[in-house]
Amino acid sequence: MGAIPEKEKERIRGEFNKYDKDSDGRITLDEFEHLVKDLGGNAEPNQVSSILKNFDLNKNGHLDFDEFFAILTVLESGQL
């Protein structure tokens, strides 16, 4: 896979900052639920939690930017 264009990184950083309501550098489950709803998802809370856990590679209970980048790419592609 090639390098991600800088404009794409900036766009996704903007999305990350939009959902990181308290600006602590991570997306909580509550913040992630808002993202899923905004993207038109109708997943149950336990499904949203499961999705977050699958992408939370360092298992800290939150999504950092790199984890968010990965999940947003999948969500936007419709593969999830």
N, CA, C and O atoms as a Maestro MAE file, in Angstrom:
{
 s_m_m2io_version
 :::
 2.0.0
}

f_m_ct {
 s_m_title
 :::
 protein
 m_atom[320] {
  # First column is atom index #
  i_m_mmod_type
  r_m_x_coord
  r_m_y_coord
  r_m_z_coord
  i_m_residue_number
  s_m_chain_name
  s_m_pdb_residue_name
  s_m_pdb_atom_name
  i_m_atomic_number
  :::
  1 25 0.841 -1.179 0.000 1 A "MET " " N  " 7
  2 3 0.000 0.000 0.000 1 A "MET " " CA " 6
  3 2 0.879 1.233 0.000 1 A "MET " " C  " 6
  4 15 1.861 1.291 0.740 1 A "MET " " O  " 8
  5 25 0.544 2.222 -0.819 2 A "GLY " " N  " 7
  6 3 1.336 3.433 -0.923 2 A "GLY " " CA " 6
  7 2 1.097 4.375 0.242 2 A "GLY " " C  " 6
  8 15 0.265 4.131 1.116 2 A "GLY " " O  " 8
  9 25 1.845 5.442 0.222 3 A "ALA " " N  " 7
  10 3 1.715 6.459 1.264 3 A "ALA " " CA " 6
  11 2 0.356 7.143 1.146 3 A "ALA " " C  " 6
  12 15 -0.175 7.325 0.050 3 A "ALA " " O  " 8
  13 25 -0.182 7.510 2.280 4 A "ILE " " N  " 7
  14 3 -1.461 8.214 2.316 4 A "ILE " " CA " 6
  15 2 -1.208 9.679 1.960 4 A "ILE " " C  " 6
  16 15 -0.330 10.307 2.551 4 A "ILE " " O  " 8
  17 25 -1.957 10.232 1.012 5 A "PRO " " N  " 7
  18 3 -1.774 11.646 0.658 5 A "PRO " " CA " 6
  19 2 -1.995 12.559 1.870 5 A "PRO " " C  " 6
  20 15 -2.850 12.292 2.714 5 A "PRO " " O  " 8
  21 25 -1.222 13.618 1.939 6 A "GLU " " N  " 7
  22 3 -1.297 14.547 3.069 6 A "GLU " " CA " 6
  23 2 -2.704 15.124 3.242 6 A "GLU " " C  " 6
  24 15 -3.159 15.302 4.372 6 A "GLU " " O  " 8
  25 25 -3.397 15.419 2.141 7 A "LYS " " N  " 7
  26 3 -4.762 15.966 2.236 7 A "LYS " " CA " 6
  27 2 -5.701 14.978 2.915 7 A "LYS " " C  " 6
  28 15 -6.574 15.373 3.688 7 A "LYS " " O  " 8
  29 25 -5.521 13.694 2.626 8 A "GLU " " N  " 7
  30 3 -6.363 12.664 3.247 8 A "GLU " " CA " 6
  31 2 -6.077 12.581 4.741 8 A "GLU " " C  " 6
  32 15 -7.003 12.465 5.545 8 A "GLU " " O  " 8
  33 25 -4.809 12.638 5.115 9 A "LYS " " N  " 7
  34 3 -4.452 12.631 6.536 9 A "LYS " " CA " 6
  35 2 -5.061 13.833 7.251 9 A "LYS " " C  " 6
  36 15 -5.580 13.708 8.360 9 A "LYS " " O  " 8
  37 25 -4.994 14.996 6.610 10 A "GLU " " N  " 7
  38 3 -5.560 16.211 7.204 10 A "GLU " " CA " 6
  39 2 -7.072 16.083 7.365 10 A "GLU " " C  " 6
  40 15 -7.629 16.491 8.385 10 A "GLU " " O  " 8
  41 25 -7.734 15.516 6.357 11 A "ARG " " N  " 7
  42 3 -9.193 15.336 6.439 11 A "ARG " " CA " 6
  43 2 -9.552 14.423 7.602 11 A "ARG " " C  " 6
  44 15 -10.463 14.714 8.377 11 A "ARG " " O  " 8
  45 25 -8.829 13.320 7.714 12 A "ILE " " N  " 7
  46 3 -9.125 12.371 8.786 12 A "ILE " " CA " 6
  47 2 -8.749 12.959 10.140 12 A "ILE " " C  " 6
  48 15 -9.438 12.701 11.126 12 A "ILE " " O  " 8
  49 25 -7.681 13.738 10.214 13 A "ARG " " N  " 7
  50 3 -7.328 14.419 11.471 13 A "ARG " " CA " 6
  51 2 -8.454 15.361 11.873 13 A "ARG " " C  " 6
  52 15 -8.786 15.462 13.054 13 A "ARG " " O  " 8
  53 25 -9.043 16.049 10.904 14 A "GLY " " N  " 7
  54 3 -10.178 16.927 11.182 14 A "GLY " " CA " 6
  55 2 -11.365 16.155 11.734 14 A "GLY " " C  " 6
  56 15 -12.028 16.614 12.664 14 A "GLY " " O  " 8
  57 25 -11.637 14.981 11.164 15 A "GLU " " N  " 7
  58 3 -12.718 14.133 11.668 15 A "GLU " " CA " 6
  59 2 -12.411 13.664 13.089 15 A "GLU " " C  " 6
  60 15 -13.289 13.655 13.952 15 A "GLU " " O  " 8
  61 25 -11.169 13.279 13.321 16 A "PHE " " N  " 7
  62 3 -10.761 12.840 14.658 16 A "PHE " " CA " 6
  63 2 -11.019 13.959 15.664 16 A "PHE " " C  " 6
  64 15 -11.613 13.729 16.717 16 A "PHE " " O  " 8
  65 25 -10.573 15.158 15.338 17 A "ASN " " N  " 7
  66 3 -10.744 16.294 16.246 17 A "ASN " " CA " 6
  67 2 -12.216 16.624 16.461 17 A "ASN " " C  " 6
  68 15 -12.606 17.042 17.551 17 A "ASN " " O  " 8
  69 25 -13.034 16.439 15.430 18 A "LYS " " N  " 7
  70 3 -14.476 16.694 15.531 18 A "LYS " " CA " 6
  71 2 -15.127 15.781 16.575 18 A "LYS " " C  " 6
  72 15 -15.974 16.226 17.350 18 A "LYS " " O  " 8
  73 25 -14.735 14.518 16.591 19 A "TYR " " N  " 7
  74 3 -15.352 13.559 17.510 19 A "TYR " " CA " 6
  75 2 -14.636 13.462 18.854 19 A "TYR " " C  " 6
  76 15 -15.203 12.930 19.808 19 A "TYR " " O  " 8
  77 25 -13.430 13.952 18.951 20 A "ASP " " N  " 7
  78 3 -12.697 14.002 20.216 20 A "ASP " " CA " 6
  79 2 -13.177 15.240 20.972 20 A "ASP " " C  " 6
  80 15 -12.474 16.247 21.061 20 A "ASP " " O  " 8
  81 25 -14.383 15.139 21.508 21 A "LYS " " N  " 7
  82 3 -15.082 16.286 22.092 21 A "LYS " " CA " 6
  83 2 -14.306 16.978 23.207 21 A "LYS " " C  " 6
  84 15 -14.372 18.200 23.339 21 A "LYS " " O  " 8
  85 25 -13.574 16.212 24.007 22 A "ASP " " N  " 7
  86 3 -12.844 16.825 25.121 22 A "ASP " " CA " 6
  87 2 -11.374 17.088 24.782 22 A "ASP " " C  " 6
  88 15 -10.590 17.458 25.656 22 A "ASP " " O  " 8
  89 25 -11.010 16.898 23.526 23 A "SER " " N  " 7
  90 3 -9.656 17.195 23.023 23 A "SER " " CA " 6
  91 2 -8.548 16.537 23.830 23 A "SER " " C  " 6
  92 15 -7.502 17.139 24.074 23 A "SER " " O  " 8
  93 25 -8.787 15.293 24.244 24 A "ASP " " N  " 7
  94 3 -7.765 14.591 25.031 24 A "ASP " " CA " 6
  95 2 -6.904 13.668 24.170 24 A "ASP " " C  " 6
  96 15 -6.075 12.924 24.694 24 A "ASP " " O  " 8
  97 25 -7.098 13.715 22.855 25 A "GLY " " N  " 7
  98 3 -6.273 12.923 21.952 25 A "GLY " " CA " 6
  99 2 -6.721 11.490 21.780 25 A "GLY " " C  " 6
  100 15 -5.971 10.652 21.279 25 A "GLY " " O  " 8
  101 25 -7.945 11.205 22.195 26 A "ARG " " N  " 7
  102 3 -8.470 9.849 22.046 26 A "ARG " " CA " 6
  103 2 -9.988 9.900 21.900 26 A "ARG " " C  " 6
  104 15 -10.645 10.839 22.351 26 A "ARG " " O  " 8
  105 25 -10.520 8.876 21.264 27 A "ILE " " N  " 7
  106 3 -11.961 8.761 21.055 27 A "ILE " " CA " 6
  107 2 -12.496 7.723 22.038 27 A "ILE " " C  " 6
  108 15 -12.088 6.562 22.018 27 A "ILE " " O  " 8
  109 25 -13.408 8.156 22.891 28 A "THR " " N  " 7
  110 3 -14.020 7.252 23.862 28 A "THR " " CA " 6
  111 2 -15.163 6.485 23.198 28 A "THR " " C  " 6
  112 15 -15.540 6.782 22.065 28 A "THR " " O  " 8
  113 25 -15.700 5.514 23.897 29 A "LEU " " N  " 7
  114 3 -16.837 4.753 23.379 29 A "LEU " " CA " 6
  115 2 -18.005 5.683 23.079 29 A "LEU " " C  " 6
  116 15 -18.635 5.559 22.029 29 A "LEU " " O  " 8
  117 25 -18.303 6.609 23.981 30 A "ASP " " N  " 7
  118 3 -19.406 7.546 23.777 30 A "ASP " " CA " 6
  119 2 -19.175 8.392 22.523 30 A "ASP " " C  " 6
  120 15 -20.086 8.581 21.717 30 A "ASP " " O  " 8
  121 25 -17.961 8.892 22.370 31 A "GLU " " N  " 7
  122 3 -17.635 9.697 21.196 31 A "GLU " " CA " 6
  123 2 -17.729 8.854 19.924 31 A "GLU " " C  " 6
  124 15 -18.177 9.334 18.883 31 A "GLU " " O  " 8
  125 25 -17.305 7.601 20.018 32 A "PHE " " N  " 7
  126 3 -17.355 6.701 18.867 32 A "PHE " " CA " 6
  127 2 -18.800 6.384 18.484 32 A "PHE " " C  " 6
  128 15 -19.110 6.259 17.299 32 A "PHE " " O  " 8
  129 25 -19.683 6.253 19.468 33 A "GLU " " N  " 7
  130 3 -21.099 6.009 19.179 33 A "GLU " " CA " 6
  131 2 -21.677 7.152 18.350 33 A "GLU " " C  " 6
  132 15 -22.472 6.917 17.439 33 A "GLU " " O  " 8
  133 25 -21.284 8.388 18.659 34 A "HIS " " N  " 7
  134 3 -21.748 9.543 17.874 34 A "HIS " " CA " 6
  135 2 -21.253 9.451 16.431 34 A "HIS " " C  " 6
  136 15 -21.996 9.754 15.497 34 A "HIS " " O  " 8
  137 25 -20.016 9.037 16.253 35 A "LEU " " N  " 7
  138 3 -19.457 8.878 14.911 35 A "LEU " " CA " 6
  139 2 -20.258 7.854 14.111 35 A "LEU " " C  " 6
  140 15 -20.627 8.114 12.966 35 A "LEU " " O  " 8
  141 25 -20.526 6.707 14.699 36 A "VAL " " N  " 7
  142 3 -21.267 5.648 14.005 36 A "VAL " " CA " 6
  143 2 -22.650 6.153 13.600 36 A "VAL " " C  " 6
  144 15 -23.091 5.914 12.476 36 A "VAL " " O  " 8
  145 25 -23.333 6.846 14.503 37 A "LYS " " N  " 7
  146 3 -24.661 7.389 14.189 37 A "LYS " " CA " 6
  147 2 -24.578 8.420 13.074 37 A "LYS " " C  " 6
  148 15 -25.412 8.427 12.169 37 A "LYS " " O  " 8
  149 25 -23.564 9.300 13.135 38 A "ASP " " N  " 7
  150 3 -23.412 10.329 12.109 38 A "ASP " " CA " 6
  151 2 -23.140 9.737 10.729 38 A "ASP " " C  " 6
  152 15 -23.503 10.331 9.714 38 A "ASP " " O  " 8
  153 25 -22.505 8.575 10.692 39 A "LEU " " N  " 7
  154 3 -22.230 7.911 9.416 39 A "LEU " " CA " 6
  155 2 -23.414 7.070 8.939 39 A "LEU " " C  " 6
  156 15 -23.327 6.375 7.927 39 A "LEU " " O  " 8
  157 25 -24.525 7.142 9.684 40 A "GLY " " N  " 7
  158 3 -25.730 6.439 9.270 40 A "GLY " " CA " 6
  159 2 -25.858 5.037 9.812 40 A "GLY " " C  " 6
  160 15 -26.738 4.283 9.399 40 A "GLY " " O  " 8
  161 25 -24.984 4.684 10.734 41 A "GLY " " N  " 7
  162 3 -25.043 3.351 11.325 41 A "GLY " " CA " 6
  163 2 -26.179 3.234 12.321 41 A "GLY " " C  " 6
  164 15 -26.546 4.212 12.973 41 A "GLY " " O  " 8
  165 25 -26.730 2.048 12.438 42 A "ASN " " N  " 7
  166 3 -27.796 1.807 13.409 42 A "ASN " " CA " 6
  167 2 -27.443 0.619 14.296 42 A "ASN " " C  " 6
  168 15 -28.307 -0.173 14.673 42 A "ASN " " O  " 8
  169 25 -26.165 0.510 14.618 43 A "ALA " " N  " 7
  170 3 -25.685 -0.600 15.441 43 A "ALA " " CA " 6
  171 2 -26.138 -0.435 16.884 43 A "ALA " " C  " 6
  172 15 -26.265 0.680 17.391 43 A "ALA " " O  " 8
  173 25 -26.374 -1.552 17.524 44 A "GLU " " N  " 7
  174 3 -26.700 -1.570 18.946 44 A "GLU " " CA " 6
  175 2 -25.445 -1.186 19.741 44 A "GLU " " C  " 6
  176 15 -24.325 -1.381 19.267 44 A "GLU " " O  " 8
  177 25 -25.636 -0.639 20.953 45 A "PRO " " N  " 7
  178 3 -24.477 -0.236 21.764 45 A "PRO " " CA " 6
  179 2 -23.439 -1.341 21.961 45 A "PRO " " C  " 6
  180 15 -22.238 -1.070 21.943 45 A "PRO " " O  " 8
  181 25 -23.892 -2.588 22.150 46 A "ASN " " N  " 7
  182 3 -22.916 -3.674 22.336 46 A "ASN " " CA " 6
  183 2 -22.132 -3.949 21.054 46 A "ASN " " C  " 6
  184 15 -20.974 -4.364 21.114 46 A "ASN " " O  " 8
  185 25 -22.753 -3.722 19.896 47 A "GLN " " N  " 7
  186 3 -22.044 -3.886 18.626 47 A "GLN " " CA " 6
  187 2 -20.996 -2.788 18.446 47 A "GLN " " C  " 6
  188 15 -19.883 -3.050 17.991 47 A "GLN " " O  " 8
  189 25 -21.361 -1.563 18.807 48 A "VAL " " N  " 7
  190 3 -20.424 -0.440 18.706 48 A "VAL " " CA " 6
  191 2 -19.232 -0.685 19.617 48 A "VAL " " C  " 6
  192 15 -18.087 -0.446 19.232 48 A "VAL " " O  " 8
  193 25 -19.503 -1.157 20.813 49 A "SER " " N  " 7
  194 3 -18.429 -1.473 21.759 49 A "SER " " CA " 6
  195 2 -17.513 -2.551 21.202 49 A "SER " " C  " 6
  196 15 -16.292 -2.461 21.334 49 A "SER " " O  " 8
  197 25 -18.088 -3.553 20.591 50 A "SER " " N  " 7
  198 3 -17.306 -4.639 20.003 50 A "SER " " CA " 6
  199 2 -16.423 -4.132 18.861 50 A "SER " " C  " 6
  200 15 -15.265 -4.534 18.745 50 A "SER " " O  " 8
  201 25 -16.963 -3.261 18.030 51 A "ILE " " N  " 7
  202 3 -16.187 -2.680 16.933 51 A "ILE " " CA " 6
  203 2 -15.002 -1.900 17.487 51 A "ILE " " C  " 6
  204 15 -13.875 -2.050 17.016 51 A "ILE " " O  " 8
  205 25 -15.266 -1.063 18.496 52 A "LEU " " N  " 7
  206 3 -14.182 -0.286 19.093 52 A "LEU " " CA " 6
  207 2 -13.107 -1.209 19.645 52 A "LEU " " C  " 6
  208 15 -11.917 -0.976 19.433 52 A "LEU " " O  " 8
  209 25 -13.514 -2.247 20.345 53 A "LYS " " N  " 7
  210 3 -12.539 -3.177 20.929 53 A "LYS " " CA " 6
  211 2 -11.690 -3.849 19.859 53 A "LYS " " C  " 6
  212 15 -10.500 -4.080 20.072 53 A "LYS " " O  " 8
  213 25 -12.282 -4.164 18.714 54 A "ASN " " N  " 7
  214 3 -11.535 -4.811 17.632 54 A "ASN " " CA " 6
  215 2 -10.470 -3.905 17.029 54 A "ASN " " C  " 6
  216 15 -9.441 -4.388 16.558 54 A "ASN " " O  " 8
  217 25 -10.706 -2.602 17.038 55 A "PHE " " N  " 7
  218 3 -9.743 -1.661 16.467 55 A "PHE " " CA " 6
  219 2 -8.836 -1.033 17.521 55 A "PHE " " C  " 6
  220 15 -7.879 -0.340 17.176 55 A "PHE " " O  " 8
  221 25 -9.120 -1.265 18.783 56 A "ASP " " N  " 7
  222 3 -8.308 -0.729 19.882 56 A "ASP " " CA " 6
  223 2 -7.085 -1.628 20.068 56 A "ASP " " C  " 6
  224 15 -7.046 -2.477 20.959 56 A "ASP " " O  " 8
  225 25 -6.102 -1.421 19.216 57 A "LEU " " N  " 7
  226 3 -4.955 -2.331 19.159 57 A "LEU " " CA " 6
  227 2 -4.140 -2.373 20.439 57 A "LEU " " C  " 6
  228 15 -3.605 -3.424 20.793 57 A "LEU " " O  " 8
  229 25 -4.034 -1.247 21.144 58 A "ASN " " N  " 7
  230 3 -3.252 -1.247 22.387 58 A "ASN " " CA " 6
  231 2 -4.107 -1.562 23.611 58 A "ASN " " C  " 6
  232 15 -3.617 -1.547 24.740 58 A "ASN " " O  " 8
  233 25 -5.387 -1.847 23.382 59 A "LYS " " N  " 7
  234 3 -6.325 -2.312 24.421 59 A "LYS " " CA " 6
  235 2 -6.417 -1.371 25.620 59 A "LYS " " C  " 6
  236 15 -6.459 -1.815 26.767 59 A "LYS " " O  " 8
  237 25 -6.449 -0.047 25.337 60 A "ASN " " N  " 7
  238 3 -6.598 0.919 26.423 60 A "ASN " " CA " 6
  239 2 -8.031 1.421 26.569 60 A "ASN " " C  " 6
  240 15 -8.304 2.281 27.405 60 A "ASN " " O  " 8
  241 25 -8.948 0.887 25.759 61 A "GLY " " N  " 7
  242 3 -10.356 1.259 25.870 61 A "GLY " " CA " 6
  243 2 -10.746 2.493 25.079 61 A "GLY " " C  " 6
  244 15 -11.887 2.948 25.163 61 A "GLY " " O  " 8
  245 25 -9.810 3.040 24.309 62 A "HIS " " N  " 7
  246 3 -10.048 4.230 23.501 62 A "HIS " " CA " 6
  247 2 -9.411 4.041 22.132 62 A "HIS " " C  " 6
  248 15 -8.634 3.111 21.913 62 A "HIS " " O  " 8
  249 25 -9.753 4.937 21.220 63 A "LEU " " N  " 7
  250 3 -9.101 4.942 19.912 63 A "LEU " " CA " 6
  251 2 -8.158 6.129 19.838 63 A "LEU " " C  " 6
  252 15 -8.587 7.272 19.997 63 A "LEU " " O  " 8
  253 25 -6.873 5.873 19.599 64 A "ASP " " N  " 7
  254 3 -5.958 6.977 19.330 64 A "ASP " " CA " 6
  255 2 -6.067 7.295 17.838 64 A "ASP " " C  " 6
  256 15 -6.848 6.660 17.129 64 A "ASP " " O  " 8
  257 25 -5.298 8.261 17.357 65 A "PHE " " N  " 7
  258 3 -5.463 8.681 15.967 65 A "PHE " " CA " 6
  259 2 -5.209 7.548 14.977 65 A "PHE " " C  " 6
  260 15 -5.979 7.380 14.032 65 A "PHE " " O  " 8
  261 25 -4.153 6.774 15.173 66 A "ASP " " N  " 7
  262 3 -3.845 5.696 14.227 66 A "ASP " " CA " 6
  263 2 -4.957 4.648 14.186 66 A "ASP " " C  " 6
  264 15 -5.310 4.150 13.117 66 A "ASP " " O  " 8
  265 25 -5.503 4.318 15.351 67 A "GLU " " N  " 7
  266 3 -6.613 3.360 15.412 67 A "GLU " " CA " 6
  267 2 -7.856 3.955 14.754 67 A "GLU " " C  " 6
  268 15 -8.574 3.269 14.026 67 A "GLU " " O  " 8
  269 25 -8.101 5.239 15.018 68 A "PHE " " N  " 7
  270 3 -9.228 5.938 14.416 68 A "PHE " " CA " 6
  271 2 -9.092 5.968 12.896 68 A "PHE " " C  " 6
  272 15 -10.061 5.749 12.170 68 A "PHE " " O  " 8
  273 25 -7.885 6.242 12.429 69 A "PHE " " N  " 7
  274 3 -7.614 6.276 10.991 69 A "PHE " " CA " 6
  275 2 -8.010 4.944 10.357 69 A "PHE " " C  " 6
  276 15 -8.670 4.917 9.319 69 A "PHE " " O  " 8
  277 25 -7.608 3.855 10.980 70 A "ALA " " N  " 7
  278 3 -7.915 2.521 10.453 70 A "ALA " " CA " 6
  279 2 -9.419 2.264 10.438 70 A "ALA " " C  " 6
  280 15 -9.956 1.773 9.445 70 A "ALA " " O  " 8
  281 25 -10.091 2.589 11.520 71 A "ILE " " N  " 7
  282 3 -11.525 2.293 11.586 71 A "ILE " " CA " 6
  283 2 -12.326 3.198 10.667 71 A "ILE " " C  " 6
  284 15 -13.298 2.750 10.060 71 A "ILE " " O  " 8
  285 25 -11.939 4.461 10.550 72 A "LEU " " N  " 7
  286 3 -12.677 5.359 9.670 72 A "LEU " " CA " 6
  287 2 -12.540 4.916 8.220 72 A "LEU " " C  " 6
  288 15 -13.497 5.006 7.451 72 A "LEU " " O  " 8
  289 25 -11.381 4.448 7.849 73 A "THR " " N  " 7
  290 3 -11.163 3.933 6.498 73 A "THR " " CA " 6
  291 2 -12.106 2.764 6.208 73 A "THR " " C  " 6
  292 15 -12.691 2.686 5.127 73 A "THR " " O  " 8
  293 25 -12.250 1.866 7.168 74 A "VAL " " N  " 7
  294 3 -13.142 0.716 7.002 74 A "VAL " " CA " 6
  295 2 -14.604 1.163 6.980 74 A "VAL " " C  " 6
  296 15 -15.373 0.715 6.129 74 A "VAL " " O  " 8
  297 25 -14.998 2.045 7.911 75 A "LEU " " N  " 7
  298 3 -16.382 2.518 7.960 75 A "LEU " " CA " 6
  299 2 -16.771 3.219 6.661 75 A "LEU " " C  " 6
  300 15 -17.853 2.980 6.125 75 A "LEU " " O  " 8
  301 25 -15.896 4.079 6.159 76 A "GLU " " N  " 7
  302 3 -16.217 4.829 4.948 76 A "GLU " " CA " 6
  303 2 -16.250 3.943 3.707 76 A "GLU " " C  " 6
  304 15 -16.914 4.277 2.725 76 A "GLU " " O  " 8
  305 25 -15.547 2.828 3.742 77 A "SER " " N  " 7
  306 3 -15.542 1.922 2.592 77 A "SER " " CA " 6
  307 2 -16.776 1.024 2.571 77 A "SER " " C  " 6
  308 15 -17.042 0.345 1.579 77 A "SER " " O  " 8
  309 25 -17.533 1.024 3.680 78 A "GLY " " N  " 7
  310 3 -18.721 0.187 3.768 78 A "GLY " " CA " 6
  311 2 -18.429 -1.268 4.068 78 A "GLY " " C  " 6
  312 15 -19.306 -2.119 3.920 78 A "GLY " " O  " 8
  313 25 -17.213 -1.565 4.485 79 A "GLN " " N  " 7
  314 3 -16.826 -2.948 4.767 79 A "GLN " " CA " 6
  315 2 -17.229 -3.402 6.160 79 A "GLN " " C  " 6
  316 15 -17.027 -4.566 6.508 79 A "GLN " " O  " 8
  317 25 -17.781 -2.534 6.943 80 A "LEU " " N  " 7
  318 3 -18.133 -2.897 8.316 80 A "LEU " " CA " 6
  319 2 -19.625 -2.870 8.480 80 A "LEU " " C  " 6
  320 15 -20.132 -3.146 9.568 80 A "LEU " " O  " 8
  :::
 }
 m_bond[319] {
  # First column is bond index #
  i_m_from
  i_m_to
  i_m_order
  :::
  1 1 2 1
  2 2 3 1
  3 3 4 2
  4 3 5 1
  5 5 6 1
  6 6 7 1
  7 7 8 2
  8 7 9 1
  9 9 10 1
  10 10 11 1
  11 11 12 2
  12 11 13 1
  13 13 14 1
  14 14 15 1
  15 15 16 2
  16 15 17 1
  17 17 18 1
  18 18 19 1
  19 19 20 2
  20 19 21 1
  21 21 22 1
  22 22 23 1
  23 23 24 2
  24 23 25 1
  25 25 26 1
  26 26 27 1
  27 27 28 2
  28 27 29 1
  29 29 30 1
  30 30 31 1
  31 31 32 2
  32 31 33 1
  33 33 34 1
  34 34 35 1
  35 35 36 2
  36 35 37 1
  37 37 38 1
  38 38 39 1
  39 39 40 2
  40 39 41 1
  41 41 42 1
  42 42 43 1
  43 43 44 2
  44 43 45 1
  45 45 46 1
  46 46 47 1
  47 47 48 2
  48 47 49 1
  49 49 50 1
  50 50 51 1
  51 51 52 2
  52 51 53 1
  53 53 54 1
  54 54 55 1
  55 55 56 2
  56 55 57 1
  57 57 58 1
  58 58 59 1
  59 59 60 2
  60 59 61 1
  61 61 62 1
  62 62 63 1
  63 63 64 2
  64 63 65 1
  65 65 66 1
  66 66 67 1
  67 67 68 2
  68 67 69 1
  69 69 70 1
  70 70 71 1
  71 71 72 2
  72 71 73 1
  73 73 74 1
  74 74 75 1
  75 75 76 2
  76 75 77 1
  77 77 78 1
  78 78 79 1
  79 79 80 2
  80 79 81 1
  81 81 82 1
  82 82 83 1
  83 83 84 2
  84 83 85 1
  85 85 86 1
  86 86 87 1
  87 87 88 2
  88 87 89 1
  89 89 90 1
  90 90 91 1
  91 91 92 2
  92 91 93 1
  93 93 94 1
  94 94 95 1
  95 95 96 2
  96 95 97 1
  97 97 98 1
  98 98 99 1
  99 99 100 2
  100 99 101 1
  101 101 102 1
  102 102 103 1
  103 103 104 2
  104 103 105 1
  105 105 106 1
  106 106 107 1
  107 107 108 2
  108 107 109 1
  109 109 110 1
  110 110 111 1
  111 111 112 2
  112 111 113 1
  113 113 114 1
  114 114 115 1
  115 115 116 2
  116 115 117 1
  117 117 118 1
  118 118 119 1
  119 119 120 2
  120 119 121 1
  121 121 122 1
  122 122 123 1
  123 123 124 2
  124 123 125 1
  125 125 126 1
  126 126 127 1
  127 127 128 2
  128 127 129 1
  129 129 130 1
  130 130 131 1
  131 131 132 2
  132 131 133 1
  133 133 134 1
  134 134 135 1
  135 135 136 2
  136 135 137 1
  137 137 138 1
  138 138 139 1
  139 139 140 2
  140 139 141 1
  141 141 142 1
  142 142 143 1
  143 143 144 2
  144 143 145 1
  145 145 146 1
  146 146 147 1
  147 147 148 2
  148 147 149 1
  149 149 150 1
  150 150 151 1
  151 151 152 2
  152 151 153 1
  153 153 154 1
  154 154 155 1
  155 155 156 2
  156 155 157 1
  157 157 158 1
  158 158 159 1
  159 159 160 2
  160 159 161 1
  161 161 162 1
  162 162 163 1
  163 163 164 2
  164 163 165 1
  165 165 166 1
  166 166 167 1
  167 167 168 2
  168 167 169 1
  169 169 170 1
  170 170 171 1
  171 171 172 2
  172 171 173 1
  173 173 174 1
  174 174 175 1
  175 175 176 2
  176 175 177 1
  177 177 178 1
  178 178 179 1
  179 179 180 2
  180 179 181 1
  181 181 182 1
  182 182 183 1
  183 183 184 2
  184 183 185 1
  185 185 186 1
  186 186 187 1
  187 187 188 2
  188 187 189 1
  189 189 190 1
  190 190 191 1
  191 191 192 2
  192 191 193 1
  193 193 194 1
  194 194 195 1
  195 195 196 2
  196 195 197 1
  197 197 198 1
  198 198 199 1
  199 199 200 2
  200 199 201 1
  201 201 202 1
  202 202 203 1
  203 203 204 2
  204 203 205 1
  205 205 206 1
  206 206 207 1
  207 207 208 2
  208 207 209 1
  209 209 210 1
  210 210 211 1
  211 211 212 2
  212 211 213 1
  213 213 214 1
  214 214 215 1
  215 215 216 2
  216 215 217 1
  217 217 218 1
  218 218 219 1
  219 219 220 2
  220 219 221 1
  221 221 222 1
  222 222 223 1
  223 223 224 2
  224 223 225 1
  225 225 226 1
  226 226 227 1
  227 227 228 2
  228 227 229 1
  229 229 230 1
  230 230 231 1
  231 231 232 2
  232 231 233 1
  233 233 234 1
  234 234 235 1
  235 235 236 2
  236 235 237 1
  237 237 238 1
  238 238 239 1
  239 239 240 2
  240 239 241 1
  241 241 242 1
  242 242 243 1
  243 243 244 2
  244 243 245 1
  245 245 246 1
  246 246 247 1
  247 247 248 2
  248 247 249 1
  249 249 250 1
  250 250 251 1
  251 251 252 2
  252 251 253 1
  253 253 254 1
  254 254 255 1
  255 255 256 2
  256 255 257 1
  257 257 258 1
  258 258 259 1
  259 259 260 2
  260 259 261 1
  261 261 262 1
  262 262 263 1
  263 263 264 2
  264 263 265 1
  265 265 266 1
  266 266 267 1
  267 267 268 2
  268 267 269 1
  269 269 270 1
  270 270 271 1
  271 271 272 2
  272 271 273 1
  273 273 274 1
  274 274 275 1
  275 275 276 2
  276 275 277 1
  277 277 278 1
  278 278 279 1
  279 279 280 2
  280 279 281 1
  281 281 282 1
  282 282 283 1
  283 283 284 2
  284 283 285 1
  285 285 286 1
  286 286 287 1
  287 287 288 2
  288 287 289 1
  289 289 290 1
  290 290 291 1
  291 291 292 2
  292 291 293 1
  293 293 294 1
  294 294 295 1
  295 295 296 2
  296 295 297 1
  297 297 298 1
  298 298 299 1
  299 299 300 2
  300 299 301 1
  301 301 302 1
  302 302 303 1
  303 303 304 2
  304 303 305 1
  305 305 306 1
  306 306 307 1
  307 307 308 2
  308 307 309 1
  309 309 310 1
  310 310 311 1
  311 311 312 2
  312 311 313 1
  313 313 314 1
  314 314 315 1
  315 315 316 2
  316 315 317 1
  317 317 318 1
  318 318 319 1
  319 319 320 2
  :::
 }
}
